[in-house]
Amino acid sequence: MRFFAACVFGEWKAVLSNHLLFEYEEVFRRQALELGLTFKDVDQLLNAICARGEECLLSHIWQPILVDPDDEPLVQLALESNALRIVTHNVRHLLPAVALGVEVLRPGTFLDKLRS
């Protein structure tokens, strides 16, 4: 949760697409009890991320590079928004993005970079 709190407090800026927001919502709702959140908390957190984030509409032209098609929009978002960084626990599945110049980091590593 520290990762998202850092976004809400302006320590970093999220670049968002509809796909990514739906992914966040799905994961937060599935893990709400585990994270000590209510669904209302999840909605408030997503609203705060949206208020701080920058929207990027994805183009319809994309050549898949990953094994899991559900992860493709993350790489596409990084490239099309020029963010060139993906912060995820799913590093292994997103490693092909590195060949396109996208840095793929775990949340803890990213937070360490913010602190330094």
JOHU-V27944 format. One line per field, one symbol per residue. ss: DSSP state (h for helix, s for strand, l for the rest). phi: phi as a letter, one per 30 degrees, with the letter a starting at -180 (. if undefined). A space follows every 10 residues. Layout:
BEGIN
ss = ???
phi = ???
END
This chain:
BEGIN
ss = lhhhhhhhll llllsslhhh hhhhhhhhhh lhhhhlllhh hhhhhhhhhh hhlsslllll llllllllhh hhhhhhhhhh llllssslll hhhhhhhhhh llssslhhhh hhhhhl
phi = .eeddddeci dacdcbbeed dddedddddd cedddiccdd dedddddddd dcdcdbdddd cacebcdcdd dedddedddd cidhbccadc eedceededc jcdcbdeddd dddddc
END
